[in-house]
Amino acid sequence: MSEPIRVTVWNEFRHEQNHQAVKDLYPEGIHGTIKSCLEKQLGQNVLVRTATLDEPEHGLTDEVLEQTDVMTWWGHCAHGEVSDAIVDKVQKRVLQGMGLLVLHSGHYSKIFKRLMGTTCSLRWREQGERELIWNVNPGHPITDGLTDEHFELTDTEMYGEMFDIPAPDEQIFISWFEGGEVFRSGCTWTRGKGRIFYFRPGHETFPIYYNENVQRVIANGVKWANQNSSAPYRLNAPNITPSLAPIAGEYEVDASLHEH
């Protein structure tokens, strides 16, 4: 049996403490619900820990990061409070091969904007409306187990184009909303050795993380983002200027070639 995937579920964990409706919906925090989802979907194939914004170092110490194969990231109202030093460390781990799943409003997190190199801005409308999430890449591992060409969320927040991201390596899902908007709601990229998956569903005031299809996609994304490669990845390439003397010394030089 292969070693379990070591997952760190990161959550801002502010709405659940400050808004009773969100606390009622996610009494263990969004991170607790996602942790339970992964344990349910992946069983003994996963080892999950959680980390939150207000823990020392946001719960992402060097030891935690070194012991993380895949990280999921959820944030919304306190992106600016995330330490740049921690963002540097998470980016380094992604380049070295740690997988990263960015969920819903995590599109505007410091780490996602850093890795994308764009504003990652989008259109949005915060009201309950119908969403159809179309599977446009049915052969992809992230869509494994989805039996229909789309699945539905009856009440959700709208995200719409233009979504300011670089062209994805792979497009997995496209959403349609009853207001008429569409959105690239499932995209992948590679940065360094690390695989990145952005997945749109998950507003804090709707029970989206209890949806069976959403849970399946997140679990599939964790499996897909997990990298077992031991190949090295150089983070710094030194500037080396070798001497040319040893090379020239190996040959007999015809002085006449240099006469004018």
Buried (B, 14 or more C-beta within 10 A) or exposed (E): EEEBBBBBBBBBBBBBEEBEEBBEBBEEBBBBBBBBBBBEBBEEBBBBBBBBBEBEBBBBBEEBBEEBBBBBBBBBEBBEEBEEEBBEBBBBBBBBBBBBBBBBBBBBBBBBBBBBEEEBEBEBEEEEBBBBBBBBBEEBEBBBEBEEEBBEBEBBBBBBEEBEBEEBEBBBBBBBBEEEBBBBBBBBBEBBBBBBBBBBBBBBBBEBBEBEBBBBBBBBBBBBBBBEEEEEEEEEEEEEEEEEEEEEEEEEEEEEEEEE
